[in-house]
Amino acid sequence: QKFQELINSERPVLIDFFATWCGPCKVQSSVLNTVKENIGDLARIIKIDVDQYPAIAAEYGVCGVPTLAVFKNSRLLWKESGVHDVNSLVGLLEQYSK
C-alpha cells in the first residue's frame, strides 16, 4: 500500500518512524502496543523503518528516530521526535479523532 493512501484516512494515522538499531525506538514500540490497546479503532498505528523507506522519512523531515507523526486526510497534524508516553499519545489521538 502506498504511503499516500495510508495517510489519506478519516481516522487519524500515527506513523512511528523508527530504525531497528535504535534503542529508544524499542521503548516507543512497546508504548505504542499499549496505545493501540487503549484506542482500539479510533486510529491506526503504522511503523515505517527509515532505513527501508528513506524517501518518506526525508519528505517529512524526519532527522532522528524515533519520530512520531499524526496524519488525517493526508494532512500532517502533529510531528515530534523522541519517546512519548502512553497517556499523551492516547490523548493526542482522541483529540484528532473528533
Stockholm file with secondary structure:
# STOCKHOLM 1.0

chainA/1-98         QKFQELINSERPVLIDFFATWCGPCKVQSSVLNTVKENIGDLARIIKIDVDQYPAIAAEYGVCGVPTLAVFKNSRLLWKESGVHDVNSLVGLLEQYSK
#=GR chainA/1-98 SS CCHHHHHCCSSCEEEEEECTTCHHHHHHHHHHHHHHHHHTTSCEEEEEETTTCHHHHHHTTCCSSSEEEEEETTEEEEEEESCCCHHHHHHHHHHHHC
#=GC SS_cons        CCHHHHHCCSSCEEEEEECTTCHHHHHHHHHHHHHHHHHTTSCEEEEEETTTCHHHHHHTTCCSSSEEEEEETTEEEEEEESCCCHHHHHHHHHHHHC
//
